[in-house]
Amino acid sequence: MFKNRIVVSPMCQYSAQDGYANDWHLVHLGSRAVGGAGLIIQEATAVSPEGRITADDLGLWKDEQIDKLKSIVSFVHNQGSMIGIQLAHAGRKASHVSPWKGGKQLTVQDGGWQAVAPSAIPFLEGTQTPAALSLDGIKKVADDFKNAAERSVEVGYDVLEIHAAHGYLLHEFLSPLTNQRNDLYGGSFENRIRLLLEILNGIRTMWPEHKPLFVRISASDWAEGGWNIDESIKLAKILKQEGVDLIDCSSGGAVAHQKITLGAGYQVPFAERIKKEVGILTGAVGLITTADQAEEILVSEKADLILIARESLRNPYFPLQAAAQQAGDITWPNQYLRAK
């Protein structure tokens, strides 16, 4: 289905207005398609206004947001690439200003909005305390994901990814460090994964069975007492049974006191373990910056897709150049053939 196994990872652009995409998103995503990526995943796209990280986030909570996204999908398809959408809810990390505007969290009084979470625990001391979601609030979140998935079908995306990583709402439910509920959505492993499975089941009623369905997880919280790789493997086995096609293996983001050991390909072992122990396709992400590094991961069967993020920002044409370095054959845009 994909012309190669390089995927542009979803990266927030903080350039939307009221959730609407614009020409920045067309050029940003379109240039990665021109650059030869097999799949481009659109940035975390909020399923509700309160689910945005910032007021500048993309959204898909109303029909009027569909048209511009359709034109972006059409352009990407015309370059021979596939395009996916990552549906997300920011949870307690909502209501911030964009990074280059300072990145601070806004209170309602400062023009922000009330963040929500499984439990009323702020991410940082002195920041806004999120409101613990009621059962009705949880149902609304599940409905919002389902409705956004229905709109995603209308837009024409090839892949849908559920964002359950990086300390955003669904990850907050998974991690015992952020979920201290004592009802059906907290406590045991089965309860902490309940909302993710409910959202997955709702999306599956809308998303075509022949189109891939991904879930991005943080395979480890990198913090004592938090979500860990063993629970990730256990979850992946369930997700496989529920029809998920690939686990996008990232990590971290749940708590500020995490201690991550950074290094080239530092998250690849998570993708490798889940792939081998669960028998499900995985995507590797995290400080993958060279063609040789990406090829080694694939040839060694540590993962099935390579997701690049910052390297793609630095070099939108990474796939074209990687193919040349690996003596591979890849189609260049006709307009660029003179430089091949």
Backbone torsions as a table, in degrees:
resi	resn	phi	psi	omega
1	MET	NA	-46.2	179.0
2	PHE	-90.6	141.3	-176.9
3	LYS	-72.7	-18.3	171.2
4	ASN	-157.3	177.8	-173.3
5	ARG	-104.4	23.8	173.0
6	ILE	-95.7	126.5	-178.2
7	VAL	-120.0	133.1	171.8
8	VAL	-82.3	117.5	-177.0
9	SER	-68.2	149.1	177.5
10	PRO	-64.2	128.3	-178.9
11	MET	-135.4	122.2	-178.7
12	CYS	-61.0	136.0	179.2
13	GLN	-107.2	-16.5	177.8
14	TYR	49.7	48.4	-173.7
15	SER	-133.7	12.8	-179.7
16	ALA	-94.4	165.3	174.0
17	GLN	-129.5	120.9	-176.0
18	ASP	55.0	33.2	178.1
19	GLY	84.2	-8.1	-174.9
20	TYR	-80.1	133.9	171.4
21	ALA	-71.9	159.8	-180.0
22	ASN	-146.1	-167.0	-175.1
23	ASP	-65.7	-25.8	175.9
24	TRP	-59.0	-45.7	-178.2
25	HIS	-66.8	-36.3	176.6
26	LEU	-61.3	-47.4	-177.9
27	VAL	-70.9	-42.2	-179.2
28	HIS	-61.4	-54.4	-178.4
29	LEU	-72.4	-38.3	-179.2
30	GLY	-64.7	-37.0	-179.3
31	SER	-68.9	-29.3	175.7
32	ARG	-71.3	-30.5	174.4
33	ALA	-70.0	-43.6	175.0
34	VAL	-58.2	-34.4	-179.5
35	GLY	-74.5	-4.2	169.6
36	GLY	99.1	7.7	179.5
37	ALA	-64.2	141.2	178.2
38	GLY	-69.2	-36.6	-179.3
39	LEU	-142.8	137.2	174.5
40	ILE	-119.9	125.1	178.6
41	ILE	-103.3	119.1	178.8
42	GLN	-60.4	146.5	-178.4
43	GLU	-51.8	162.2	176.1
44	ALA	-48.0	118.4	-174.1
45	THR	-114.2	118.4	-171.1
46	ALA	-69.5	138.5	179.8
47	VAL	-88.4	-5.4	177.7
48	SER	-158.7	158.4	179.1
49	PRO	-58.7	-39.8	-179.7
50	GLU	-74.0	-10.0	178.7
51	GLY	-90.0	4.3	179.4
52	ARG	-80.0	146.9	170.9
53	ILE	-71.2	-45.3	178.2
54	THR	-133.8	167.1	176.2
55	ALA	-67.9	-9.2	-177.9
56	ASP	-98.5	8.3	-178.4
57	ASP	-76.9	151.3	169.0
58	LEU	-67.4	152.0	177.4
59	GLY	-143.1	162.9	175.1
60	LEU	-145.2	53.9	-179.3
61	TRP	-104.6	0.4	176.2
62	LYS	-146.7	153.2	-173.6
63	ASP	-62.4	-30.3	-176.4
64	GLU	-65.2	-17.3	-179.8
65	GLN	-81.5	-4.2	-172.7
66	ILE	-74.7	-42.3	-166.7
67	ASP	-58.5	-49.6	-178.4
68	LYS	-63.8	-38.4	178.7
69	LEU	-63.1	-36.4	176.8
70	LYS	-59.4	-42.2	-178.4
71	SER	-67.4	-34.7	177.2
72	ILE	-67.3	-45.3	178.5
73	VAL	-59.5	-42.3	-179.9
74	SER	-61.8	-43.4	179.7
75	PHE	-63.6	-45.2	179.6
76	VAL	-60.4	-44.8	178.4
77	HIS	-61.0	-36.9	-179.6
78	ASN	-66.9	-17.9	176.3
79	GLN	-92.7	1.9	178.0
80	GLY	85.3	10.5	178.0
81	SER	-103.3	160.6	172.5
82	MET	-99.2	158.6	-179.4
83	ILE	-137.0	138.7	178.0
84	GLY	-121.5	169.5	175.5
85	ILE	-124.8	140.0	173.2
86	GLN	-105.2	115.8	179.0
87	LEU	-90.7	135.9	-169.2
88	ALA	-147.7	158.7	169.7
89	HIS	-137.8	126.6	-171.8
90	ALA	-74.2	-18.9	-179.5
91	GLY	60.4	-132.6	-175.9
92	ARG	-73.6	-8.9	177.3
93	LYS	-91.7	15.9	179.5
94	ALA	-81.3	171.6	171.7
95	SER	64.0	48.0	173.2
96	HIS	-107.9	165.3	165.7
97	VAL	-90.6	158.9	-176.6
98	SER	-63.3	154.6	-172.9
99	PRO	-53.0	-44.9	-176.6
100	TRP	-77.5	-1.5	172.8
101	LYS	-101.5	6.9	177.6
102	GLY	119.7	-27.2	174.5
103	GLY	74.0	3.0	-174.3
104	LYS	-75.9	155.9	177.8
105	GLN	-80.8	136.4	-178.9
106	LEU	-98.9	138.1	171.0
107	THR	-82.2	168.8	176.4
108	VAL	-59.3	-39.1	-179.0
109	GLN	-65.6	-27.3	-179.6
110	ASP	-89.6	3.7	180.0
111	GLY	103.5	5.1	176.8
112	GLY	-90.2	-155.1	179.2
113	TRP	-143.8	164.8	-177.1
114	GLN	-73.1	117.9	175.1
115	ALA	-76.2	152.6	179.0
116	VAL	-126.0	159.7	-176.4
117	ALA	-160.8	171.8	174.3
118	PRO	-63.0	-36.5	-178.8
119	SER	-136.8	156.2	-175.6
120	ALA	-81.8	68.7	-178.8
121	ILE	-125.8	118.4	179.7
122	PRO	-72.1	155.3	178.4
123	PHE	-68.7	-42.7	178.5
124	LEU	-127.9	146.2	176.6
125	GLU	-60.7	133.0	179.0
126	GLY	91.9	-6.2	175.8
127	THR	-95.9	173.8	-176.7
128	GLN	-57.5	131.3	174.0
129	THR	-81.7	123.3	-179.0
130	PRO	-72.1	155.2	174.4
131	ALA	-83.5	130.9	176.9
132	ALA	-68.0	129.4	-177.7
133	LEU	-65.9	135.1	170.4
134	SER	-77.9	171.2	176.7
135	LEU	-61.7	-38.1	175.9
136	ASP	-64.6	-37.8	178.4
137	GLY	-65.3	-38.8	177.5
138	ILE	-64.1	-42.4	178.7
139	LYS	-62.4	-39.2	178.4
140	LYS	-62.6	-41.7	178.3
141	VAL	-58.6	-47.1	179.8
142	ALA	-61.1	-41.7	178.7
143	ASP	-65.4	-38.5	179.7
144	ASP	-62.6	-41.7	177.4
145	PHE	-63.5	-43.6	-179.8
146	LYS	-61.9	-44.9	-179.5
147	ASN	-65.8	-38.6	177.8
148	ALA	-66.3	-35.5	176.7
149	ALA	-64.0	-39.9	178.0
150	GLU	-62.3	-40.8	177.6
151	ARG	-68.3	-33.2	178.6
152	SER	-61.9	-36.2	176.0
153	VAL	-63.6	-42.8	179.8
154	GLU	-63.5	-38.4	179.0
155	VAL	-64.9	-39.6	177.8
156	GLY	107.3	22.3	178.9
157	TYR	-63.5	152.2	-179.9
158	ASP	-91.6	-26.2	-177.1
159	VAL	-136.9	144.0	172.0
160	LEU	-121.3	131.1	177.4
161	GLU	-119.9	131.3	174.1
162	ILE	-89.7	126.4	-178.5
163	HIS	-88.9	105.0	178.5
164	ALA	-123.2	39.4	-175.0
165	ALA	-133.7	179.4	166.6
166	HIS	61.6	25.0	174.9
167	GLY	77.9	12.6	175.2
168	TYR	-86.0	-177.1	-162.0
169	LEU	-53.3	-49.6	-175.5
170	LEU	-67.5	-36.0	173.6
171	HIS	-65.0	-36.8	178.0
172	GLU	-60.3	-35.4	176.0
173	PHE	-70.9	-35.6	-177.6
174	LEU	-69.5	-39.4	-171.4
175	SER	-83.9	130.1	176.1
176	PRO	-66.8	-14.9	178.0
177	LEU	-75.0	-24.0	-177.4
178	THR	-116.0	-12.7	-179.8
179	ASN	-113.4	104.9	178.6
180	GLN	-119.6	32.7	178.9
181	ARG	-73.9	158.8	177.4
182	ASN	-123.6	27.1	177.6
183	ASP	-114.7	-156.9	-177.1
184	LEU	-67.8	-9.6	-177.7
185	TYR	-109.9	11.5	-179.6
186	GLY	-145.2	165.2	177.1
187	GLY	96.7	-95.3	-175.3
188	SER	-72.0	161.4	175.3
189	PHE	-55.2	-46.6	-178.3
190	GLU	-59.6	-38.2	179.4
191	ASN	-73.7	-38.5	-177.5
192	ARG	-69.1	-26.5	178.2
193	ILE	-91.6	-2.3	-172.8
194	ARG	-58.9	-46.9	-177.0
195	LEU	-64.4	-42.4	177.8
196	LEU	-57.7	-43.4	-179.5
197	LEU	-68.3	-37.3	177.2
198	GLU	-64.1	-41.8	177.7
199	ILE	-65.0	-44.1	178.0
200	LEU	-57.9	-45.9	-178.9
201	ASN	-65.3	-36.8	177.0
202	GLY	-66.5	-42.7	179.4
203	ILE	-64.2	-39.0	-178.3
204	ARG	-63.4	-23.5	176.3
205	THR	-74.6	-17.5	-178.3
206	MET	-106.3	-35.5	-172.1
207	TRP	-83.5	130.4	-178.7
208	PRO	-58.1	137.0	-175.8
209	GLU	-63.1	-28.6	-177.0
210	HIS	-82.1	-6.4	179.4
211	LYS	-99.4	139.5	-176.6
212	PRO	-62.9	145.0	177.5
213	LEU	-124.4	118.7	-179.0
214	PHE	-108.7	156.8	168.1
215	VAL	-130.7	126.0	173.6
216	ARG	-93.3	128.3	176.9
217	ILE	-123.9	157.3	163.7
218	SER	-91.8	107.7	-173.4
219	ALA	-66.1	-20.7	176.9
220	SER	-150.0	144.2	173.3
221	ASP	-81.0	-11.1	-174.8
222	TRP	54.4	37.1	-179.4
223	ALA	-150.3	140.2	-178.0
224	GLU	-59.8	134.0	178.9
225	GLY	80.8	4.1	-177.4
226	GLY	-96.7	-174.7	174.5
227	TRP	-60.3	141.8	-173.8
228	ASN	-138.8	176.3	-175.8
229	ILE	-63.5	-34.8	179.1
230	ASP	-63.9	-41.0	176.8
231	GLU	-69.2	-33.2	177.8
232	SER	-63.7	-40.9	177.7
233	ILE	-64.8	-42.9	178.4
234	LYS	-61.3	-43.3	178.3
235	LEU	-65.3	-42.9	-177.6
236	ALA	-60.5	-36.2	177.9
237	LYS	-63.0	-39.0	179.0
238	ILE	-70.8	-43.7	-179.9
239	LEU	-61.6	-37.7	176.3
240	LYS	-60.5	-44.8	179.0
241	GLN	-63.7	-28.8	-177.5
242	GLU	-88.5	5.9	173.1
243	GLY	99.0	7.3	176.4
244	VAL	-72.6	137.7	-175.9
245	ASP	-92.2	-30.8	-175.6
246	LEU	-151.9	141.3	173.5
247	ILE	-102.8	119.9	177.7
248	ASP	-88.8	109.2	-164.9
249	CYS	-98.5	95.6	172.1
250	SER	-107.1	-162.0	177.8
251	SER	-164.9	164.5	173.2
252	GLY	76.3	-179.1	174.5
253	GLY	100.2	-10.8	-174.2
254	ALA	-74.6	-41.2	-174.2
255	VAL	-135.4	152.5	-177.3
256	ALA	-71.6	-23.7	-176.9
257	HIS	-90.0	15.2	176.8
258	GLN	-58.9	150.9	177.8
259	LYS	-127.0	95.8	-176.0
260	ILE	-94.7	133.4	173.9
261	THR	-92.3	101.9	-175.4
262	LEU	-84.3	151.0	176.9
263	GLY	173.8	165.4	-179.4
264	ALA	-54.6	125.0	178.5
265	GLY	63.0	29.7	-171.9
266	TYR	-63.5	-18.7	-179.8
267	GLN	-100.1	-4.8	-178.5
268	VAL	-57.7	-39.9	179.3
269	PRO	-57.3	-29.7	176.2
270	PHE	-64.9	-47.6	179.3
271	ALA	-61.8	-39.5	-178.6
272	GLU	-65.7	-45.9	-178.9
273	ARG	-64.3	-44.4	-179.1
274	ILE	-64.9	-42.4	179.1
275	LYS	-59.7	-47.1	-173.0
276	LYS	-78.1	-35.0	-176.3
277	GLU	-88.0	-22.0	-178.1
278	VAL	-105.1	-28.3	-175.8
279	GLY	75.4	36.1	178.3
280	ILE	-121.9	152.2	175.6
281	LEU	-64.9	143.8	178.2
282	THR	-133.1	156.6	173.2
283	GLY	-113.6	135.3	178.7
284	ALA	-100.8	138.4	-176.5
285	VAL	-146.2	152.5	173.0
286	GLY	114.7	102.3	178.0
287	LEU	52.7	43.3	170.2
288	ILE	-100.7	111.7	-167.5
289	THR	-127.6	-5.7	-178.3
290	THR	-130.8	156.9	178.5
291	ALA	-64.7	-41.0	-179.7
292	ASP	-62.2	-41.9	179.0
293	GLN	-62.6	-46.3	179.9
294	ALA	-63.4	-43.7	-178.7
295	GLU	-63.7	-39.8	179.6
296	GLU	-62.2	-39.8	179.1
297	ILE	-62.0	-42.8	-178.5
298	LEU	-72.2	-47.0	-178.2
299	VAL	-63.2	-36.1	179.1
300	SER	-80.4	-0.7	178.8
301	GLU	57.9	39.9	175.0
302	LYS	-83.9	-22.0	178.2
303	ALA	-161.2	168.9	-175.8
304	ASP	-107.2	-24.3	175.8
305	LEU	-131.7	149.4	176.4
306	ILE	-110.0	118.7	178.9
307	LEU	-103.4	122.2	178.6
308	ILE	-114.0	143.4	-177.4
309	ALA	-122.3	-84.8	-176.1
310	ARG	-59.7	-35.8	178.8
311	GLU	-63.3	-31.9	176.8
312	SER	-71.0	-32.4	175.5
313	LEU	-66.9	-40.5	179.1
314	ARG	-70.1	-33.1	-172.8
315	ASN	-146.3	91.8	-179.6
316	PRO	-61.4	-18.4	-175.5
317	TYR	-101.2	20.0	179.2
318	PHE	-51.5	-45.2	-178.9
319	PRO	-61.9	-40.5	179.0
320	LEU	-62.9	-43.1	-178.6
321	GLN	-72.2	-36.8	178.7
322	ALA	-63.8	-40.0	179.0
323	ALA	-62.1	-41.4	179.2
324	ALA	-64.5	-41.2	179.9
325	GLN	-65.6	-31.5	-178.7
326	GLN	-95.3	11.2	-178.6
327	ALA	56.3	35.8	179.0
328	GLY	-96.7	164.1	179.7
329	ASP	-106.0	123.2	179.2
330	ILE	-139.4	142.5	-178.4
331	THR	-76.4	127.5	174.8
332	TRP	-95.0	152.7	172.8
333	PRO	-59.2	140.7	179.7
334	ASN	-53.9	-35.9	-176.3
335	GLN	-67.7	-18.1	-176.1
336	TYR	-110.6	3.6	-173.5
337	LEU	-59.2	-30.0	-177.6
338	ARG	-65.2	-17.4	-179.3
339	ALA	-98.8	-1.0	-175.4
340	LYS	-70.6	NA	NA
